[in-house]
């Protein structure tokens, strides 16, 4: 379900109260579909903060992993964040 545009739009609309979304990308882990969002918090003083939220869906449930970096460090940190995400054992 996380790969459908309807779900992506719903997720973004639900979280748009607190985040401005910069990117979103599908991914696969252990044969399951997931989606990664990169967002900026709308909170004052957080203009340089970037949240990377990865959500993975299986028949037994949804798992979310969130990591945060400074805007300038984001590109450097993304590979590490994805290693962390890919270390999750999905509920199968």
FIGU-890219 format. One record per residue: residue number from 1; residue in three letters; x, y, z of N, C-alpha, C in turn. Coordinates in nm, 4 decimals, always signed. Each point is the difference from the previous one (the first is absolute). Layout:
N
<site seq="NUM" type="ALA" n_x="X" n_y="Y" n_z="Z" ca_x="X" ca_y="Y" ca_z="Z" c_x="X" c_y="Y" c_z="Z"/>
...
This chain:
92
<site seq="1" type="UNK" n_x="+0.0814" n_y="-0.1192" n_z="+0.0000" ca_x="-0.0814" ca_y="+0.1192" ca_z="+0.0000" c_x="+0.0863" c_y="+0.1263" c_z="+0.0000"/>
<site seq="2" type="UNK" n_x="+0.1210" n_y="-0.0039" n_z="+0.0616" ca_x="+0.0823" ca_y="+0.1205" ca_z="+0.0094" c_x="+0.0537" c_y="+0.0466" c_z="-0.1350"/>
<site seq="3" type="UNK" n_x="-0.0184" n_y="-0.0796" n_z="-0.1015" ca_x="+0.0456" ca_y="+0.0409" ca_z="-0.1329" c_x="-0.1096" c_y="+0.0686" c_z="-0.0804"/>
<site seq="4" type="UNK" n_x="-0.1220" n_y="+0.0028" n_z="+0.0503" ca_x="-0.1077" ca_y="+0.0632" ca_z="-0.0755" c_x="+0.0050" c_y="+0.1509" c_z="+0.0195"/>
<site seq="5" type="UNK" n_x="-0.0346" n_y="+0.0735" n_z="-0.1029" ca_x="-0.0003" ca_y="+0.1457" ca_z="+0.0094" c_x="-0.1003" c_y="+0.0475" c_z="+0.1041"/>
<site seq="6" type="UNK" n_x="-0.1101" n_y="-0.0726" n_z="+0.0136" ca_x="-0.1009" ca_y="+0.0353" ca_z="+0.0997" c_x="+0.0595" c_y="-0.0040" c_z="+0.1409"/>
<site seq="7" type="UNK" n_x="+0.0773" n_y="-0.1055" n_z="+0.0309" ca_x="+0.0602" ca_y="-0.0120" ca_z="+0.1321" c_x="+0.1058" c_y="+0.1086" c_z="+0.0204"/>
<site seq="8" type="UNK" n_x="+0.0825" n_y="+0.0242" n_z="-0.1012" ca_x="+0.1050" ca_y="+0.1022" ca_z="+0.0092" c_x="-0.0634" c_y="+0.1365" c_z="+0.0257"/>
<site seq="9" type="UNK" n_x="-0.1052" n_y="+0.0324" n_z="-0.0748" ca_x="-0.0699" ca_y="+0.1273" ca_z="+0.0190" c_x="-0.0605" c_y="+0.0091" c_z="+0.1398"/>
<site seq="10" type="UNK" n_x="-0.0603" n_y="-0.1073" n_z="+0.0482" ca_x="-0.0589" ca_y="-0.0013" ca_z="+0.1335" c_x="+0.1076" c_y="+0.0214" c_z="+0.1061"/>
<site seq="11" type="UNK" n_x="+0.1124" n_y="-0.0702" n_z="-0.0130" ca_x="+0.1094" ca_y="+0.0148" ca_z="+0.0965" c_x="+0.0505" c_y="+0.1435" c_z="+0.0015"/>
<site seq="12" type="UNK" n_x="+0.0245" n_y="+0.0552" n_z="-0.1175" ca_x="+0.0492" ca_y="+0.1372" ca_z="-0.0080" c_x="-0.1022" c_y="+0.0996" c_z="+0.0551"/>
<site seq="13" type="UNK" n_x="-0.1261" n_y="-0.0158" n_z="-0.0366" ca_x="-0.1035" ca_y="+0.0915" ca_z="+0.0492" c_x="-0.0133" c_y="-0.0066" c_z="+0.1515"/>
<site seq="14" type="UNK" n_x="+0.0083" n_y="-0.1200" n_z="+0.0551" ca_x="-0.0114" ca_y="-0.0175" ca_z="+0.1442" c_x="+0.1159" c_y="+0.0679" c_z="+0.0728"/>
<site seq="15" type="UNK" n_x="+0.1202" n_y="-0.0135" n_z="-0.0539" ca_x="+0.1181" ca_y="+0.0554" ca_z="+0.0663" c_x="+0.0334" c_y="+0.1426" c_z="-0.0433"/>
<site seq="16" type="UNK" n_x="-0.0724" n_y="+0.0531" n_z="-0.0981" ca_x="+0.0316" ca_y="+0.1331" ca_z="-0.0518" c_x="-0.0257" c_y="+0.1115" c_z="+0.1007"/>
<site seq="17" type="UNK" n_x="-0.0693" n_y="-0.0310" n_z="+0.1073" ca_x="-0.0220" ca_y="+0.0982" ca_z="+0.1045" c_x="+0.1332" c_y="+0.0354" c_z="+0.0671"/>
<site seq="18" type="UNK" n_x="+0.0897" n_y="-0.0973" n_z="+0.0092" ca_x="+0.1264" ca_y="+0.0231" ca_z="+0.0705" c_x="+0.1237" c_y="-0.0073" c_z="-0.0899"/>
<site seq="19" type="UNK" n_x="-0.0154" n_y="-0.0446" n_z="-0.1254" ca_x="+0.1147" ca_y="-0.0138" ca_z="-0.0913" c_x="-0.0288" c_y="+0.0579" c_z="-0.1375"/>
<site seq="20" type="UNK" n_x="+0.1045" n_y="+0.0540" n_z="-0.0611" ca_x="+0.0005" ca_y="+0.0298" ca_z="-0.1430" c_x="+0.0817" c_y="-0.1106" c_z="-0.0650"/>
<site seq="21" type="UNK" n_x="-0.0569" n_y="-0.0677" n_z="-0.0973" ca_x="+0.0683" ca_y="-0.1120" ca_z="-0.0627" c_x="+0.0900" c_y="+0.0473" c_z="-0.1134"/>
<site seq="22" type="UNK" n_x="+0.1231" n_y="-0.0496" n_z="-0.0004" ca_x="+0.0989" ca_y="+0.0372" ca_z="-0.1002" c_x="+0.0151" c_y="-0.1094" c_z="-0.1059"/>
<site seq="23" type="UNK" n_x="-0.0093" n_y="-0.1267" n_z="+0.0407" ca_x="+0.0157" ca_y="-0.1141" ca_z="-0.0913" c_x="-0.0803" c_y="-0.1175" c_z="+0.0533"/>
<site seq="24" type="UNK" n_x="-0.0334" n_y="-0.0915" n_z="-0.0889" ca_x="-0.0513" ca_y="-0.1300" ca_z="+0.0425" c_x="+0.0382" c_y="-0.1031" c_z="-0.1047"/>
<site seq="25" type="UNK" n_x="+0.0398" n_y="-0.1176" n_z="+0.0487" ca_x="+0.0552" ca_y="-0.1036" ca_z="-0.0870" c_x="-0.0450" c_y="-0.1384" c_z="+0.0468"/>
<site seq="26" type="UNK" n_x="-0.0457" n_y="-0.0852" n_z="-0.0909" ca_x="-0.0305" ca_y="-0.1381" ca_z="+0.0390" c_x="+0.1294" c_y="-0.0796" c_z="+0.0208"/>
<site seq="27" type="UNK" n_x="-0.0079" n_y="-0.1034" n_z="+0.0818" ca_x="+0.1119" ca_y="-0.0932" ca_z="+0.0183" c_x="-0.0568" c_y="-0.1381" c_z="+0.0288"/>
<site seq="28" type="UNK" n_x="+0.0854" n_y="-0.0994" n_z="-0.0049" ca_x="-0.0401" ca_y="-0.1370" ca_z="+0.0316" c_x="+0.0970" c_y="-0.0550" c_z="+0.1034"/>
<site seq="29" type="UNK" n_x="-0.0533" n_y="-0.0750" n_z="+0.0953" ca_x="+0.0818" ca_y="-0.0627" ca_z="+0.1035" c_x="-0.0569" c_y="-0.1378" c_z="+0.0300"/>
<site seq="30" type="UNK" n_x="+0.0823" n_y="-0.1005" n_z="-0.0155" ca_x="-0.0395" ca_y="-0.1383" ca_z="+0.0290" c_x="-0.1261" c_y="-0.0406" c_z="-0.0765"/>
<site seq="31" type="UNK" n_x="-0.0156" n_y="+0.0528" n_z="-0.1209" ca_x="-0.1142" ca_y="-0.0345" ca_z="-0.0831" c_x="-0.1263" c_y="+0.0798" c_z="+0.0294"/>
<site seq="32" type="UNK" n_x="+0.0082" n_y="+0.0958" n_z="+0.0920" ca_x="-0.1152" ca_y="+0.0821" ca_z="+0.0359" c_x="+0.0177" c_y="+0.1423" c_z="-0.0538"/>
<site seq="33" type="UNK" n_x="-0.1105" n_y="+0.0649" n_z="-0.0295" ca_x="+0.0021" ca_y="+0.1367" ca_z="-0.0522" c_x="+0.0086" c_y="+0.1007" c_z="+0.1139"/>
<site seq="34" type="UNK" n_x="+0.0759" n_y="+0.1050" n_z="-0.0261" ca_x="+0.0113" ca_y="+0.1079" ca_z="+0.0969" c_x="+0.0042" c_y="+0.1337" c_z="-0.0712"/>
<site seq="35" type="UNK" n_x="-0.0018" n_y="+0.1058" n_z="+0.0795" ca_x="+0.0084" ca_y="+0.1339" ca_z="-0.0575" c_x="+0.0812" c_y="+0.0873" c_z="+0.0952"/>
<site seq="36" type="UNK" n_x="+0.0889" n_y="+0.0800" n_z="-0.0595" ca_x="+0.0852" ca_y="+0.0896" ca_z="+0.0780" c_x="-0.0397" c_y="+0.1446" c_z="-0.0285"/>
<site seq="37" type="UNK" n_x="-0.0173" n_y="+0.0764" n_z="+0.1069" ca_x="-0.0326" ca_y="+0.1417" ca_z="-0.0110" c_x="+0.1146" c_y="+0.0816" c_z="+0.0587"/>
<site seq="38" type="UNK" n_x="+0.0352" n_y="+0.1087" n_z="-0.0655" ca_x="+0.0926" ca_y="+0.0976" ca_z="+0.0568" c_x="-0.0815" c_y="+0.1272" c_z="+0.0216"/>
<site seq="39" type="UNK" n_x="+0.0013" n_y="+0.0484" n_z="+0.1237" ca_x="-0.0855" ca_y="+0.1132" ca_z="+0.0347" c_x="+0.0726" c_y="+0.0995" c_z="+0.0890"/>
<site seq="40" type="UNK" n_x="-0.0515" n_y="+0.1212" n_z="+0.0002" ca_x="+0.0508" ca_y="+0.1063" ca_z="+0.0859" c_x="-0.1092" c_y="+0.0340" c_z="+0.1012"/>
<site seq="41" type="UNK" n_x="+0.0325" n_y="-0.0025" n_z="+0.1290" ca_x="-0.0996" ca_y="+0.0383" ca_z="+0.0997" c_x="-0.0415" c_y="+0.1460" c_z="-0.0187"/>
<site seq="42" type="UNK" n_x="-0.1272" n_y="+0.0290" n_z="+0.0236" ca_x="-0.0510" ca_y="+0.1366" ca_z="-0.0100" c_x="+0.0251" c_y="+0.0802" c_z="+0.1279"/>
<site seq="43" type="UNK" n_x="+0.0461" n_y="-0.0659" n_z="+0.1022" ca_x="+0.0250" ca_y="+0.0627" ca_z="+0.1293" c_x="+0.1023" c_y="+0.1129" c_z="-0.0130"/>
<site seq="44" type="UNK" n_x="-0.0272" n_y="+0.1163" n_z="+0.0574" ca_x="+0.0972" ca_y="+0.1091" ca_z="-0.0051" c_x="+0.1346" c_y="-0.0436" c_z="+0.0583"/>
<site seq="45" type="UNK" n_x="+0.1066" n_y="+0.0363" n_z="-0.0676" ca_x="+0.1340" ca_y="-0.0369" ca_z="+0.0438" c_x="+0.0494" c_y="-0.1308" c_z="-0.0582"/>
<site seq="46" type="UNK" n_x="-0.0849" n_y="-0.0691" n_z="-0.0757" ca_x="+0.0381" ca_y="-0.1294" ca_z="-0.0573" c_x="+0.0201" c_y="+0.0078" c_z="-0.1510"/>
<site seq="47" type="UNK" n_x="+0.0264" n_y="+0.1192" n_z="-0.0508" ca_x="+0.0121" ca_y="+0.0190" ca_z="-0.1453" c_x="+0.1136" c_y="-0.0815" c_z="-0.0616"/>
<site seq="48" type="UNK" n_x="+0.1018" n_y="-0.0322" n_z="+0.0787" ca_x="+0.1141" ca_y="-0.0766" ca_z="-0.0516" c_x="-0.0068" c_y="-0.1484" c_z="+0.0333"/>
<site seq="49" type="UNK" n_x="-0.1094" n_y="-0.0428" n_z="+0.0608" ca_x="-0.0170" ca_y="-0.1408" ca_z="+0.0385" c_x="-0.0671" c_y="-0.0765" c_z="-0.1132"/>
<site seq="50" type="UNK" n_x="+0.0469" n_y="-0.1211" n_z="-0.0234" ca_x="-0.0638" ca_y="-0.0884" ca_z="-0.0980" c_x="-0.0294" c_y="-0.1338" c_z="+0.0668"/>
<site seq="51" type="UNK" n_x="-0.1232" n_y="-0.0447" n_z="-0.0160" ca_x="-0.0452" ca_y="-0.1292" ca_z="+0.0511" c_x="-0.0069" c_y="-0.0969" c_z="-0.1166"/>
<site seq="52" type="UNK" n_x="+0.0541" n_y="-0.1184" n_z="+0.0198" ca_x="-0.0124" ca_y="-0.1071" ca_z="-0.0982" c_x="-0.0874" c_y="-0.1067" c_z="+0.0658"/>
<site seq="53" type="UNK" n_x="-0.1196" n_y="-0.0174" n_z="-0.0524" ca_x="-0.0977" ca_y="-0.0937" ca_z="+0.0555" c_x="-0.0214" c_y="-0.1124" c_z="-0.1006"/>
<site seq="54" type="UNK" n_x="+0.0335" n_y="-0.1214" n_z="+0.0413" ca_x="-0.0191" ca_y="-0.1179" ca_z="-0.0859" c_x="-0.1105" c_y="-0.0846" c_z="+0.0589"/>
<site seq="55" type="UNK" n_x="-0.0980" n_y="-0.0348" n_z="-0.0830" ca_x="-0.1117" ca_y="-0.0831" ca_z="+0.0439" c_x="-0.0062" c_y="-0.1241" c_z="-0.0861"/>
<site seq="56" type="UNK" n_x="-0.0130" n_y="-0.1139" n_z="+0.0656" ca_x="-0.0014" ca_y="-0.1298" ca_z="-0.0665" c_x="-0.1267" c_y="-0.0720" c_z="+0.0415"/>
<site seq="57" type="UNK" n_x="-0.0682" n_y="-0.0588" n_z="-0.0965" ca_x="-0.1270" ca_y="-0.0664" ca_z="+0.0294" c_x="+0.0079" c_y="-0.1482" c_z="-0.0342"/>
<site seq="58" type="UNK" n_x="-0.0456" n_y="-0.0823" n_z="+0.0934" ca_x="-0.0112" ca_y="-0.1441" ca_z="-0.0224" c_x="-0.1433" c_y="-0.0401" c_z="+0.0331"/>
<site seq="59" type="UNK" n_x="-0.0399" n_y="-0.1242" n_z="-0.0314" ca_x="-0.1351" ca_y="-0.0434" ca_z="+0.0369" c_x="-0.0257" c_y="+0.0043" c_z="+0.1511"/>
<site seq="60" type="UNK" n_x="+0.1077" n_y="-0.0019" n_z="+0.0807" ca_x="-0.0168" ca_y="-0.0011" ca_z="+0.1455" c_x="+0.0161" c_y="+0.1373" c_z="+0.0639"/>
<site seq="61" type="UNK" n_x="+0.0274" n_y="+0.1018" n_z="-0.0795" ca_x="+0.0091" ca_y="+0.1330" ca_z="+0.0599" c_x="+0.0957" c_y="+0.0927" c_z="-0.0713"/>
<site seq="62" type="UNK" n_x="+0.0075" n_y="+0.1196" n_z="+0.0505" ca_x="+0.0830" ca_y="+0.1042" ca_z="-0.0588" c_x="+0.1107" c_y="+0.0355" c_z="+0.0983"/>
<site seq="63" type="UNK" n_x="+0.1192" n_y="+0.0205" n_z="-0.0521" ca_x="+0.1153" ca_y="+0.0400" ca_z="+0.0798" c_x="+0.0499" c_y="+0.1340" c_z="-0.0514"/>
<site seq="64" type="UNK" n_x="+0.0348" n_y="+0.0892" n_z="+0.0911" ca_x="+0.0524" ca_y="+0.1308" ca_z="-0.0386" c_x="+0.1341" c_y="+0.0229" c_z="+0.0688"/>
<site seq="65" type="UNK" n_x="+0.0936" n_y="+0.0560" n_z="-0.0741" ca_x="+0.1310" ca_y="+0.0374" ca_z="+0.0526" c_x="+0.0206" c_y="+0.1465" c_z="-0.0346"/>
<site seq="66" type="UNK" n_x="+0.0339" n_y="+0.0815" n_z="+0.0993" ca_x="+0.0264" ca_y="+0.1410" ca_z="-0.0285" c_x="+0.1401" c_y="+0.0363" c_z="+0.0462"/>
<site seq="67" type="UNK" n_x="+0.0674" n_y="+0.0773" n_z="-0.0837" ca_x="+0.1337" ca_y="+0.0492" ca_z="+0.0289" c_x="+0.0012" c_y="+0.1490" c_z="-0.0310"/>
<site seq="68" type="UNK" n_x="+0.0830" n_y="+0.0744" n_z="+0.0700" ca_x="+0.0039" ca_y="+0.1448" ca_z="-0.0157" c_x="+0.1431" c_y="+0.0464" c_z="-0.0202"/>
<site seq="69" type="UNK" n_x="+0.0163" n_y="+0.0966" n_z="-0.0902" ca_x="+0.1313" ca_y="+0.0595" ca_z="-0.0254" c_x="-0.0159" c_y="+0.1481" c_z="-0.0310"/>
<site seq="70" type="UNK" n_x="+0.1079" n_y="+0.0704" n_z="+0.0127" ca_x="+0.0082" ca_y="+0.1386" ca_z="-0.0448" c_x="-0.0066" c_y="+0.0003" c_z="-0.1520"/>
<site seq="71" type="UNK" n_x="-0.0608" n_y="+0.1021" n_z="-0.0570" ca_x="-0.0148" ca_y="+0.0081" ca_z="-0.1454" c_x="+0.1334" c_y="-0.0175" c_z="-0.0721"/>
<site seq="72" type="UNK" n_x="+0.1068" n_y="+0.0592" n_z="+0.0514" ca_x="+0.1310" ca_y="-0.0078" ca_z="-0.0651" c_x="+0.0596" c_y="-0.1400" c_z="+0.0058"/>
<site seq="73" type="UNK" n_x="-0.0355" n_y="-0.0776" n_z="+0.1019" ca_x="+0.0554" ca_y="-0.1345" ca_z="+0.0168" c_x="-0.0877" c_y="-0.1083" c_z="-0.0608"/>
<site seq="74" type="UNK" n_x="-0.1173" n_y="+0.0358" n_z="-0.0487" ca_x="-0.0967" ca_y="-0.1011" ca_z="-0.0447" c_x="+0.0563" c_y="-0.0928" c_z="-0.1067"/>
<site seq="75" type="UNK" n_x="+0.0571" n_y="+0.0546" n_z="-0.1063" ca_x="+0.0511" ca_y="-0.0861" ca_z="-0.1077" c_x="+0.1055" c_y="-0.0964" c_z="+0.0511"/>
<site seq="76" type="UNK" n_x="+0.0823" n_y="+0.0461" n_z="+0.0910" ca_x="+0.1044" ca_y="-0.0854" ca_z="+0.0577" c_x="-0.0598" c_y="-0.1081" c_z="+0.0906"/>
<site seq="77" type="UNK" n_x="-0.1082" n_y="+0.0326" n_z="+0.0702" ca_x="-0.0607" ca_y="-0.0920" ca_z="+0.0961" c_x="-0.0984" c_y="-0.0992" c_z="-0.0617"/>
<site seq="78" type="UNK" n_x="-0.0547" n_y="+0.0304" n_z="-0.1176" ca_x="-0.1003" ca_y="-0.0886" ca_z="-0.0606" c_x="+0.0457" c_y="-0.1451" c_z="-0.0109"/>
<site seq="79" type="UNK" n_x="+0.1224" n_y="-0.0291" n_z="-0.0462" ca_x="+0.0406" ca_y="-0.1411" ca_z="-0.0061" c_x="-0.0040" c_y="-0.0678" c_z="+0.1374"/>
<site seq="80" type="UNK" n_x="+0.0396" n_y="+0.0701" n_z="+0.1047" ca_x="-0.0047" ca_y="-0.0569" ca_z="+0.1354" c_x="-0.1441" c_y="-0.0212" c_z="+0.0432"/>
<site seq="81" type="UNK" n_x="-0.0866" n_y="+0.0972" n_z="-0.0269" ca_x="-0.1409" ca_y="-0.0153" ca_z="+0.0357" c_x="-0.0606" c_y="-0.1212" c_z="-0.0703"/>
<site seq="82" type="UNK" n_x="+0.0392" n_y="-0.0223" n_z="-0.1248" ca_x="-0.0546" ca_y="-0.1143" ca_z="-0.0749" c_x="+0.0557" c_y="-0.1324" c_z="+0.0504"/>
<site seq="83" type="UNK" n_x="+0.1224" n_y="-0.0007" n_z="+0.0499" ca_x="+0.0540" ca_y="-0.1210" ca_z="+0.0627" c_x="-0.0814" c_y="-0.0323" c_z="+0.1239"/>
<site seq="84" type="UNK" n_x="-0.0307" n_y="+0.1021" n_z="+0.0787" ca_x="-0.0836" ca_y="-0.0202" ca_z="+0.1201" c_x="-0.1369" c_y="-0.0549" c_z="-0.0419"/>
<site seq="85" type="UNK" n_x="-0.0624" n_y="+0.0640" n_z="-0.0972" ca_x="-0.1324" ca_y="-0.0441" ca_z="-0.0493" c_x="+0.0067" c_y="-0.1445" c_z="-0.0482"/>
<site seq="86" type="UNK" n_x="+0.1024" n_y="-0.0314" n_z="-0.0774" ca_x="+0.0115" ca_y="-0.1339" ca_z="-0.0577" c_x="+0.0358" c_y="-0.1072" c_z="+0.1040"/>
<site seq="87" type="UNK" n_x="+0.0359" n_y="+0.0429" n_z="+0.1216" ca_x="+0.0279" ca_y="-0.0949" ca_z="+0.1083" c_x="-0.1248" c_y="-0.0442" c_z="+0.0738"/>
<site seq="88" type="UNK" n_x="-0.1131" n_y="+0.0577" n_z="-0.0334" ca_x="-0.1270" ca_y="-0.0357" ca_z="+0.0653" c_x="-0.0455" c_y="-0.1377" c_z="-0.0480"/>
<site seq="89" type="UNK" n_x="-0.0500" n_y="-0.0799" n_z="+0.0910" ca_x="-0.0616" ca_y="-0.1273" ca_z="-0.0355" c_x="-0.1507" c_y="+0.0233" c_z="-0.0060"/>
<site seq="90" type="UNK" n_x="-0.0551" n_y="+0.0007" n_z="-0.1216" ca_x="-0.1442" ca_y="+0.0279" ca_z="-0.0126" c_x="-0.0857" c_y="-0.1090" c_z="+0.0640"/>
<site seq="91" type="UNK" n_x="-0.1148" n_y="+0.0386" n_z="+0.0561" ca_x="-0.0910" ca_y="-0.1014" ca_z="+0.0538" c_x="-0.0617" c_y="-0.0786" c_z="-0.1161"/>
<site seq="92" type="UNK" n_x="+0.0427" n_y="-0.1219" n_z="-0.0161" ca_x="-0.0453" ca_y="-0.0816" ca_z="-0.1129" c_x="-0.1043" c_y="-0.1018" c_z="+0.0397"/>
